[in-house]
């Protein structure tokens, strides 16, 4: 009897082993998920930014890049130790910066929706305001060396600084109420956001106009057209402006 039981147990063990699905178990998948996600994102994005100034790796085409770092996405993204306030964000958002925002007697966007800048615009500024080294990322104990750096300097392409008073307002809630107040104040006429349907020019999830409303950090395919800056979402300057502005 004991031999029979042992034989059955052996057969059961063998059968169970054969029937168990191969590959990672659920816990292993959960642990691997961030890395897998970043891998998919990296594959998709690296193909579109590889020949743009946002490729700061050794393969980058611009003068500002690392002489040693081979990873492209690491300068902005990481699967681990990311800032929880932004998806897989690999840069510091805590540095104290006193930004000078655009103001005017008729500008209704200033302060509309809380402190400015915020959201994705603050992510962009973590490189472009020139206060943090381009190679200072959360996932590395030491700074990644970058030629033409370590931080963007006045006069360099892409440098914005912390005085944003001469730039388009950002990080404000763009709703029909703001458009009404703006138009009544006599500022540059705005279209009502509820009527906007252009898929290229998008507000963020909070209904705010951000840097990413007009610029796609992963796609520079429109650059080179007359008057079109880097990473513009449309192939013409006026095509983007007139999405929101009436004329």
KAGISUL-V630461 format. One record per helix or strand. SS is the DSSP state (a for helix, b for strand). FROM is the first residue (numbers start at 0). TO is the last residue. If there is no record, write none. Layout:
ss=[SS | SS]
from=[FROM | FROM]
to=[TO | TO]
This chain:
ss=[a | a | b | a | b | b | b | b | a | b | b | b | a | b | a | b | a | b | b | a | b]
from=[1 | 25 | 64 | 72 | 76 | 82 | 88 | 99 | 118 | 146 | 162 | 171 | 175 | 189 | 192 | 207 | 210 | 214 | 231 | 236 | 244]
to=[18 | 48 | 64 | 74 | 76 | 82 | 88 | 99 | 127 | 146 | 162 | 172 | 184 | 189 | 194 | 208 | 213 | 214 | 231 | 243 | 244]
